Amino acid sequence: MALGSDIEIARAAKKLPIQAIGAKLGIPEADLLPYGHDKAKVGQGFIASVQGRPDGKLILVTAINPTPAGEGKTTTTVGLGDGLNRIGKRAVVCIREASLGPNFGMKGGAAGGGMAQVVPMEEMNLHFTGDFHAITSAHNLLAAMIDNHIYWGNTLDIDQRRIVWRRVMDMNDRALRDVVTSLGGVSNGFPRQTGFDITVASEVMAILCLARDLADLERRLGDIVVAYTRAKVPVTCRDIKADGAMTVLLKDAMQPNLVQTLENTPAFVHGGPFANIAHGCNSVIATTTALKLGEYVVTEAGFGADLGAEKFFDIKCRKAGLRPAAAVIVATVRAMKMNGGVAKADLGAENVAAVRAGCPNLGRHIGNVQSFGVPVVVAINHFTSDTPAEVQAVKDYVAGLGAEAVLCKHWAEGSAGIEELARKVVALAESGVADFAPLYPDAMGLFDKIETVARRIYHAEGVVADAGVRDQLKAWEDAGHGHLPVCIAKTQYSFTTDPTVRGAPVGHSIPLREVRLSAGAGFVVAICGEIMTMPGLPRSPSAEVIRLNADGDVEGLF
């Protein structure tokens, strides 16, 4: 029987009241702040009360480099959570919230697909519980207070040429990348050049996703470096006296959101930094809370393992003390063919040779994840056009690397179609072979950390950076920031900085264009190649076809 669209499947879901989902995890009704009947925030008091419990096992779902053929990482994350529950494990799913930018641009929804979805899907992909709006408001409050401080006398002696705090909005708008503000005369302040990033690239987003509680949130917000004085002394958010008000705006947003899958598996959906321009993981508070409540926690990291998984390991796990028990790498036969040189229009035809030719991209990701001491299993996300010979080619290639690939049909069959993977994950996680360690030590220099990621994860020959970038990194080391991990902003489509280069290239260089200090979040952002921290809309954005139908339902979003 043919399935309907994702949104039709989601609307037909037999959802439980959110209180019943909370009860599955032992969350009392009084500790839930409902947003309607099917979503709620979990209270800080309850979260604090469970911190002494032992942790469940943490499973990371990552993927190959994304292609237009589609991979289905979120769909597999949701399906695996359902599959683990199906075989008798108490599992919790932890994923990120969706940004309006890609939903109205080109990416589509972020709640999974087919019979492996988080619901309510429409709300999750739109305003949800307002977390992104709170982050946007808190970020821009700080921006307003910086300009206001300068307008009323600039007692901190801020050098307007060295204000590094930009503004944000949760929408793709290339026209705002570079702007001049405060035009129009004396009453509007002092004109200066600045710009906008998308909200998911905001340091406030990263801070919310890495903070352990409200006190940690306020401390981190206070540590944000927003500008430098004429003597090149850093000016912080705390100096501007914005940290308290920002914390107030983020008080509710800091609480994780609880929803459910189509099969009523509990799911925490919280935070949403992109992995190509930010650190790509859901919130630490959601993950650590889930680990206290479930036997298994299935989480994902954005885009391919070269970006999302690396940042999950080197930033999130390092900062939060997490130790993943196993990782799942999602791949598709279609994507292997595309990496093997087949055009998207020709993916429906069997081509075993192209599958084999494209498999080195998958192999590179397997080796990279294993280099962190985390055991790997590959999930082949099934498409109806896949042939047995093509699937076997992927399985044989993975077996040759000492790992295992499992065909998964969760999109069409839900948990029944991913039961085999769930059992493999349990066996891998309970084998005790995981020996997680980050890629580089805290004591390594900042440029050396960037080059270590480039060489060991991207398999590049090195990093190209001008003297100004290197001097800036050295200055931050001298100022006491040298222990921070690095967060590399780079195209998600390739191991190189050229999005058209597929497969597993070697010998390339990584051009380092700019570096930004995120002192509150606790990392240094390295912007490489042509990646933009404010995306643009495509030629035909999804927004052109999104509308309400006669029944008041959303159409065109998925």
Protein Blocks (a to p, Z undefined) as FASTA:
>chain_A
ZZddfklmmmmpccddfklmmmmnopafklpccehjlbccddfklmmmmmmpccdddddd
ddddddfkonolmmmmmmmmmmmmmnopacddddddddfklmmmmnopaebghjlccddf
klmmmnmnommmmmmmmmmmmmmmmmmmmmnoopnopafklccbdcddddddfklmpcce
hihijknopadddddddfklpmklmmmmmpfblklmmmmmmmpcfbdcfkopacdfklno
pmmmmmmmmmmmmpccddddfkopacddedjidfklmnopacfklmmmmmmmpmbdcddd
ehjfklmmmmmmmmmmmmnopacfbdcddddfklmmmmnopafklmmpgcfklmmmmmmm
mmmmmmmmmmnopacdddddddfkbcfklmmmmmmmmmmnopacdddfklmnommlmmmm
mmmmmmmmmnopaccddfbdfklcfklmmmmmmmmmnopabdcddfklmmmmmmmmmnop
mmpccdddddfkbmblbfklgcjdehiacddfbdcddfknopacddehjbdfbdcddfbd
fklmgccdfkopaehkZZ
